[in-house]
Amino acid sequence: MHPEDTEARDKFLFTLKWLLAVIKRHSGSVQFGLAHIDYKSSRILGETYGAQNASQRLDEVAHSLRKAFRNTDLVARDGVDFWILVPFTPTEEKFVDKIRYIIDTVSQCGLQIVTRDISFFSLPLDGEGLNEDYSSLEILSYLKKNRISLAHSEISLPASDYSI
């Protein structure tokens, strides 16, 4: 993984854990949107582009996503997963408005050969069984595993017949 991605991932994980603690202390006054983009198949990406080129293209997706969002929005890459943390105030803007940016950016990065699922979560979660002692990675894993029941909404972008 590119050093910029590693640094962004570490920053993201630290900030997520911190925000969840702040949300717990100040219930109701702070809200965040969390989006998960799952490219599903690293195998298909590797077979199509070669492992090194697929990794480079995923780095490009991360870079494009970071450019598409504000400095206060955090983007992290974890393998073929991307996580985006977006602070928002419901009266000023809607998290759903960010969907356009995500879809446009993800759709233009040249990796349309695999299905991409995008899940949107609203934080704080309503006590959905998250263990308070979970690390940030465990929280993301839990959300990914339970996305169907926990996601606010989901979008699936089908694989295209895009030829390289």
N, C-alpha and C positions, 0 to 999 in steps of 0.2 A: 504494500500500500504506500502511496506517495506520502512523504513527511507532512505535507500540509493536511492530508486527510487524517493522519494519526493525531496531529495536534488538535484539529477540529473535533475529532471524536472524543479525545480526552476532555476538552473544554465542554463539549456537549454533555458528556456523562456527569461531570462535576456539577454543571449548571442544573441539569435535570434533578439530581438528588437534592440540591440546595432549594430549588423551586418547590419541590414536593414538601419539604420541611416548612417553607414559608407559607405555602397554601394551607397546610395543616394548622399553623398558628393563627393565620388570618383568614379563616374560612369565609368564602363568599366575596371577598374584596379583590381577589386576584384570579384571573382566568387565563388559560393558555390553550392553544390548539397544538396537537401533536399529530403529525402526518407520518405514515410509514409507507414507503414505496418498496415493494418486494419484487425483484426481478426473477424470482423463482428458480431459474435454472442456470447455475454457473457452468454446468456441463455443456449445455447447448452453446453458451457464449464462448466457452473455451474451444469447442470443436469447430465453431464457425470462424472465429477470429484468431485462434491460438491463445494460449493462456496469457502471455505477456501483453498482446494487443488488446485482449478483452479487459484486462486489468487497467490498461491505459484508457480505454474507452469509458470504463466505470469512473476513473479519475476525472475524465472530462465531464461526465454527468454531474459529479459532485461540484466541480468548478462552476458549471452552468447554473446549477441550483443556487449556489452561494451568490452568484451575480444577480439572480432573479429576485432575491429577497433583500429586505432591509438588513442593516448591520445588527439590529436587535433580534433578528431571526437566526436561529442556529441550525446548520445543516451538518449531519454526521453520516459518514459511510461506514458500514460494518459488513465487509464482504460484498454481497450483492444486495444488501439491505441499505436503504437510506432513511434517515429519520430527520424530521424538520420540526423544530420547536418554535412556535409563533405566539408571542404575547399579544393579547387583544383585549379591547373593551367592547362588550356587546353593543353598547349604544353608539360607538364611534365607527366600528367596522365589524364585518362578519368574517369569521374564519373561513366560511364557505367561499368568500370572495377570493381567497388565496388558491382555491382549487384550480382556477384558470391558469395561474402562473405555473403551478406544479404540472398540470397536464400538458401545457404548451412546451415547457422546458423538457420534460421527460420524453415527449413525443418527437422532439427534434434532435435527439442525441445519437441517433443511428443504431440503437439497440432494440429496434422494434421486432426483432426476430423471436422474442420470447414474450409470454404473457406477463403483464405487470399489474399487480394489484396495488391499489392505493387505499389505505385505511385512514380514517380521520377520527381522532379521539379528542375529547374535551377534558381538560384537567381543571379542577380536581375531578377524579373519578369518584363515583358515589359509593365508596367503600366496597368495591367489587371483589374483595378477597385478596387484595394485594397485602403481602406481609410487610409490615413497617421496616423490618430488618433487611429487606431485599436490597441488593446493590443496584445501581443504575442498569447494569447489563441484565440482571435478573428481572427487573421491571420491564425492560424492553422485550425480553424473551417471553415473559408472561403475557404482555399485550399482543405480541405477534401470535402466540399460540391460541389466545382467546379472542382474537380480533373479531370474530363473527358476533360474539355476544357483547363485546365491550366497545366496538367502534361506533362512533356517532353516525357515520355513513361510509360507504365503500364504493369504489369505482374499479372496474377491471378493464384494462386496455388489452385487447386481444393481440396475439402475435400476428404480424403481417407477413405477406409473402415477399417482403422487401428483399431484393437481391443485392448482394454486395458488389 
